[in-house]
Every structure is written in structure tokens, then in C-alpha cells.
Amino acid sequence: MMIKSMTGFGRGSVSASGRHITAQVRAVNGRFLDIKIRGMELDPSVEQEIRKMLSDSLQRGTIALSIKSVSQNGSGGLVFNRAKMKSIADAVASVEKEFDVSISLGDVIRADDLFSTSEEGETQMDGVAEAVKKACAQAEKMRKAEGKKLYKDLKSRTAVIKRSLKNLKKLADSETKSRSKKYASKVKDLAGGIEIDGNRMIQEIAILAEKADVTEEVVRIDSHMEQFTELLNTYGQVGKRLNFILQEVGREVNTVGSKITSDTGVNRVVGMKNELERMREQVQNVL
């Protein structure tokens, strides 16, 4: 098992009661589950069933479901839903008046929202749930395929972060030793021949070196990246947790950057930040 993307598309078709029913599901990333259903009027109980199906199957993201029903024998005239049209028009007029804006009805509604066939009614629900189920299955298949691509990309970037971290630790250790020598030399120059307590100087230099040490940050970053890798191989909703881990890694990297002084070290930190930003962009689409 591995991560899944929130992006997916699926189509399902069913013939039932002399009608051909088509359902289309489009899913994109979103913080929560947001379901929008358009097309034919649904019986409330059927709509509730469909919403539960979408919730159980797709779990999170912005989900747009479109349902169409066409007579297979060509009969049945179009029926205009006047009540719905009036309700939408009144709402638009109220918004325009209150906020002094102009809204086109075409941006709010589609023909499918207002027209149905004379044979189509709340009782003609045969096959709708089945069509939606097929569409969800296709969307789920696409989500898994996109998830594999995300997994491959994030694994690759995780490896880059770990390599950079290892090199940065070596560089930081080298800087600490070099800095300690510079401190000792600087103190002697400032002393101007005055005798200095060697033990006291060693203690002070050790304190300064400890402040510049990045061992704790490196250990925490390494631990976070291990957790990140484990979650990549976890089935279910892990996108928010992955994002949280990357935020924590970013804070630790910033701390390391404040302790590094060499140009090489600063450049490595900047490179890690850029890589983390790309990872966070990708994680936004993980379920």
C-alpha cells in the first residue's frame, strides 16, 4: 500500500428502465471533503446514498459529480424547472444589489440544472447509484496511479534531503573545529601578551562551539524524514500529516541555517529549503 492522489476522474454508465444514465466524477485537492452534485434531480434518499458513497470512496478533496439521464427510445420532451430558475435568479439579484456587482447567470447555472425530460422524475432512480459507483471506481483507479507518481517523486526528494543533511553535518562539524581555533587565536591577540587561564579559555570556547553545534537539529530532521518515509508507505489519509512533518523539518533547517556561517553551508541550506518547498507543493495533492 502507498499514498494516493486527490486528483481523479471517472465515468460510469448504466441502462435502466428504458433510460441511459451517465455519471462523471471529477476530484481535485482540497483540505476537506466538498461534494457538489449537478444534473438530474435526485430523490433525497438517493442523493444521501450517493453522497455517502462518494464520502466512503474518495474521502477528501473537492468532488464534482454530474449525472445525466437520456431516454433510450427518444421519447420524452424537455421540462423547464421554473421554480429553481426563479430561486437562482432571486439569489443572484440579491447579491448584485447588496454588493454592487454584476453576475452572469451563465456563470452560476447550466442547462442541465434547469431542464429534465418529462419521463425523468424523482421516482426514476434506477441505475443512478450503480453509475456513480462505476465512476467512483474509475476515479479511485486514477488516484492510485497518480499516487504512484507522487510517491516516486517524494521518495526521490527525500533521498536528496538525507544526502544534503549528511553533507551538511560534516560541514558543520568542520566549521565548529575551525571556529574554535579562530576563537582561541582571537583571544590571544586581544590579550596582548597578558597571561590567560587556559582552562577558562577552553571552557568559554566550548560554550561558543556548543551554541553553533547542529547535532540536535540534524538528529530531529533525520527522525522526521524517517517518519515521512513510513507515511509514504501507509494506506489512507496521510496528506495532512506529511505536510505537518515537512513544516517541522523546515523549522529545523532554518535553525541550522542560523548556525552555519560558510558560503558553502549557506548554499546547502538554501538547496534544502528549495527541495522542501517542492515537496510541500506535491504533498498538497496527497490524500
Sequence and secondary structure as in RCSB ss.txt:
>XXXX:A:sequence
MMIKSMTGFGRGSVSASGRHITAQVRAVNGRFLDIKIRGMELDPSVEQEIRKMLSDSLQRGTIALSIKSVSQNGS
GGLVFNRAKMKSIADAVASVEKEFDVSISLGDVIRADDLFSTSEEGETQMDGVAEAVKKACAQAEKMRKAEGKKL
YKDLKSRTAVIKRSLKNLKKLADSETKSRSKKYASKVKDLAGGIEIDGNRMIQEIAILAEKADVTEEVVRIDSHM
EQFTELLNTYGQVGKRLNFILQEVGREVNTVGSKITSDTGVNRVVGMKNELERMREQVQNVL
>XXXX:A:secstr
    BS EEEEEEEEETTEEEEEEEEEE  SSEEEEEEES   HHHHHHHHHHHHHHH SEEEEEEEEEEESSS 
  EEE HHHHHHHHHHHHHHHHHHT    HHHH  HHHHEEETT  TT  TTHHHHHHHHHHHHHHHHHHHHHHH
HHHHHHHHHHHHHHHHHHHHHHHHHHHHHHHHHHHHHHHHHTT    HHHHHHHHHHHHHHH  HHHHHHHHHHH
HHHHHHHT  S  HHHHHHHHHHHHHHHHHHHHH  SHHHHHHHHHHHHHHHHHHHHHTTB 
